[in-house]
Amino acid sequence: MNAAHWLVRLYPGAIRERWGADLELEVQAAGWRTWPNLAVSVAGMWLHPAIWPADSRAQRRQRAATMAISVAAACSFLTLAATELDTPLSAVAGTWPMTVCGVLMLLGTVLVAPRPRLTPGAAITVLRQAVRRLAAPAIVGAGVVACVHSGVDVAGVPAPVRLALLACWWSALAAGAVQCCRIVAGLGAGVAVPPRPGRLRLGIWILAGAGAGTAAVIFGVFVTGARHDPTSGAMGAALFVLVWAFVATVRDLRRLPQTG
């Protein structure tokens, strides 16, 4: 297979199905000089799932909901990592602004989440997907918790073992977040009902507000701290970028055609 074919394969499946052959011919004709622009185009398409070719508006809402949940999971993971690890951001963990933002993040996620159909077949499908995708992260996380609460003196544990347990814990959390997003993405029309337009937009705006509030608190630590901690600045900037993904998704939903 030539390079053009592999580059076009980076596009989302819906884009490849509609325009894949034409894109491949265009890349072959233009040569390697178009590869940087192609990479930017690929990234842009993945960030705007609501505008991908679709069979219905419901399918577009399903994709937008999946995008919103994925970004919310990324925001929550970054926030947890920033406040739970040994950084200056630990001081804001558990404060009322972070608690309010956490509650809003949960509320927004519930609003945008597709609703499973109330049928035995749909319930079995969702349960099967959850077990298949979440079993490994759950087992790893439970193993780490069991080791930590086994009564062994932490001070006597070799440093490499402690680092390995820490890496396993955060890897399990990251894998669990990714697999939850994959479960939502894999729910077809026969299994779940996408959120209605009003509920979807409201949920995304709540997620955006929660993300912006969290980013403001974290970035405030960077600005007002005795020394400008690079972790605080990087985390705050990353969260602001993720908030823009929420705003862009709402904008895409408003610009959607009324059919297809």
LINRACOR-V834442 format. One record per backbone hydrogen bond with DSSP energy under -1.0 kcal/mol. CO is the residue of the C=O (numbers start at 1). NH is the residue of the N-H. If there is no record, write none. Layout:
BEGIN
CO_NH + CO_NH
END
This chain:
BEGIN
2_6 + 3_7 + 4_8 + 5_9 + 7_10 + 8_11 + 12_16 + 13_17 + 14_18 + 15_19 + 16_20 + 19_23 + 20_24 + 21_25 + 22_26 + 23_27 + 24_28 + 25_29 + 26_30 + 27_31 + 31_34 + 32_35 + 34_38 + 35_39 + 36_40 + 37_41 + 38_42 + 39_43 + 40_44 + 41_45 + 42_46 + 43_47 + 45_48 + 48_51 + 49_52 + 56_60 + 57_61 + 58_62 + 59_63 + 60_64 + 61_65 + 62_66 + 63_67 + 64_68 + 65_69 + 66_70 + 67_71 + 68_72 + 69_73 + 70_74 + 71_75 + 72_76 + 73_77 + 74_78 + 75_79 + 76_80 + 77_81 + 78_82 + 79_83 + 80_84 + 81_85 + 85_87 + 87_90 + 88_91 + 89_92 + 92_95 + 95_99 + 96_100 + 97_101 + 98_102 + 99_103 + 100_104 + 101_105 + 102_106 + 103_107 + 104_108 + 105_109 + 106_110 + 107_111 + 108_112 + 109_113 + 115_193 + 117_119 + 119_123 + 120_124 + 121_125 + 122_126 + 123_127 + 124_128 + 125_129 + 126_130 + 127_131 + 128_132 + 129_133 + 130_134 + 131_135 + 134_138 + 135_139 + 136_140 + 137_141 + 138_142 + 139_143 + 140_144 + 141_145 + 142_146 + 143_147 + 144_148 + 145_149 + 147_150 + 154_157 + 158_162 + 159_163 + 160_164 + 161_165 + 162_166 + 163_167 + 164_168 + 165_169 + 166_170 + 167_171 + 168_172 + 169_173 + 170_174 + 171_175 + 172_176 + 173_177 + 174_178 + 175_179 + 176_180 + 177_181 + 178_182 + 179_183 + 180_184 + 181_185 + 182_186 + 184_187 + 188_191 + 188_192 + 191_117 + 193_115 + 196_200 + 197_201 + 198_202 + 199_203 + 200_204 + 201_205 + 202_206 + 203_207 + 204_208 + 205_209 + 206_210 + 207_211 + 208_212 + 209_213 + 210_214 + 211_215 + 212_216 + 213_217 + 214_218 + 215_219 + 216_220 + 217_221 + 218_222 + 219_223 + 220_224 + 221_225 + 227_229 + 229_233 + 230_234 + 231_235 + 232_236 + 233_237 + 234_238 + 235_239 + 236_240 + 237_241 + 238_242 + 239_243 + 240_244 + 241_245 + 242_246 + 243_247 + 244_248 + 245_249 + 246_250 + 247_251 + 248_252 + 249_253 + 250_254 + 251_255
END
